[in-house]
Amino acid sequence: MQKRRKLITEAYAAFNRRDIDSVLALMAPDVNWPNGMEGGRLVGHDPVRAYWIRQWGILNPRVDPVSIEEDATGRVIVQVHQVVHDLSGNLLVDQFVQHIYSFEGDRIARMDIREAPETNRAQDSSNANR
C-alpha cells in the first residue's frame, strides 16, 4: 500500500502543477478515466491528455488528497478536496469527493468518482478549519 500511496500522492501533485506527462506516466496505456466535465469515460493516454487540455482551457481545478485507504478488494479510495475556479478566479465548486483507483501492477488502470459519504464530508470540513 505504501507504494500506491506514494504514486497517488505524486499523481495529484503533478495534476495540480498541470504536468500531464508525469501523471500519464503513472497510468496504464489503456487507462479508463472518467470525463467528469462532459460525462462518459475516456480510454488511453491521448484522450485523457486531450480532456485535461480542454478542461484547463476553461477551468482551474485543484484536487488535494485528504485520506488514502485501500478497500477489501484492493482498490485505493482517496478522499479528495476539490476546488474549481473559472479562469477569472470565480469559485465554482468547493467540495469533497472520493476517487476510487484500480491498478494494473504499479500503474493506475481505472479511476471512478463518487460522492463522499456525508460523515466524511463533515469531518473533513472540520479538519480543514483547523
C-alpha positions in Angstrom: 0.0 0.0 0.0 2.9 2.4 0.7 4.0 2.3 -2.9 0.5 3.0 -4.2 0.0 5.8 -1.6 3.2 7.4 -3.0 2.1 7.0 -6.6 -1.3 8.6 -5.8 0.3 11.5 -4.0 2.7 12.1 -6.9 -0.3 12.0 -9.4 -2.2 14.7 -7.6 0.9 16.9 -7.2 1.6 16.6 -10.9 -2.0 17.2 -11.8 -2.1 20.4 -9.7 1.2 21.5 -11.5 -0.5 20.8 -14.8 2.3 18.3 -15.6 0.3 15.9 -17.8 3.2 13.8 -18.9 4.1 13.0 -15.3 0.6 11.9 -14.4 0.2 9.8 -17.6 3.5 8.1 -16.8 1.8 6.7 -13.7 -1.1 5.2 -15.7 -1.5 2.1 -17.8 -1.5 2.8 -21.5 -5.2 1.8 -21.7 -6.2 3.7 -18.6 -10.0 4.0 -18.1 -10.7 7.5 -16.9 -14.0 9.4 -16.1 -14.9 12.5 -18.0 -16.1 14.4 -15.0 -16.8 17.6 -17.0 -18.8 16.2 -20.0 -19.8 12.7 -18.9 -18.7 9.4 -20.2 -15.3 7.7 -20.0 -12.0 8.0 -21.7 -9.7 5.2 -22.6 -6.0 5.7 -23.2 -3.4 8.4 -22.7 -4.3 10.5 -25.7 -7.9 11.0 -24.8 -7.1 11.8 -21.2 -4.5 14.3 -22.3 -6.9 16.0 -24.7 -9.6 16.1 -21.9 -7.3 17.8 -19.4 -6.1 20.3 -22.0 -9.8 21.2 -22.8 -10.6 21.3 -19.1 -7.7 23.6 -18.1 -8.7 25.8 -21.1 -11.9 26.8 -19.3 -11.5 25.8 -15.6 -8.8 25.9 -12.9 -9.3 22.8 -10.8 -7.3 21.8 -7.8 -7.6 18.4 -6.1 -5.9 17.6 -2.9 -6.0 14.2 -1.2 -7.2 14.2 2.4 -7.0 10.5 3.0 -5.8 7.4 1.1 -7.1 4.0 2.1 -7.2 0.6 0.5 -10.5 -1.3 0.5 -11.1 -5.1 0.8 -10.9 -5.6 -3.0 -7.5 -3.8 -3.3 -8.9 -0.6 -4.8 -7.5 2.6 -3.4 -10.1 5.1 -2.1 -8.9 8.7 -2.0 -10.9 11.3 -0.2 -10.3 14.5 -2.2 -10.9 18.2 -1.5 -11.8 19.5 -4.9 -11.8 23.3 -5.6 -12.7 24.6 -9.0 -12.5 28.2 -10.2 -13.2 29.6 -13.6 -10.3 31.3 -15.4 -11.4 34.7 -13.9 -10.9 33.3 -10.4 -14.6 32.9 -9.5 -15.2 29.9 -7.3 -17.4 27.3 -9.0 -17.0 24.2 -6.8 -15.6 23.6 -3.3 -16.4 20.0 -2.2 -15.2 16.7 -1.0 -15.5 13.7 -3.3 -13.9 10.2 -3.5 -11.7 9.0 -6.2 -11.5 5.2 -6.5 -8.5 3.7 -8.2 -7.9 0.3 -9.6 -4.4 -0.8 -10.6 -2.6 -2.9 -13.2 0.7 -3.8 -11.5 2.2 -0.5 -10.4 0.1 1.7 -12.7 -3.3 3.2 -12.5 -5.8 1.2 -14.6 -9.1 3.0 -13.8 -10.4 5.8 -11.8 -14.0 6.4 -10.7 -15.6 9.3 -8.9 -18.3 9.1 -6.2 -19.8 11.5 -3.8 -18.1 11.4 -0.4 -20.1 9.9 2.4 -21.9 12.6 4.5 -20.0 11.8 7.7 -16.6 12.1 5.9 -17.6 15.5 4.3 -18.5 16.9 7.7 -15.3 15.5 9.3 -13.1 16.8 6.5 -14.7 20.2 6.7 -14.0 20.5 10.4 -10.4 19.3 9.8 -9.9 21.9 7.1 -10.9 24.7 9.5 -8.1 23.8 12.0 
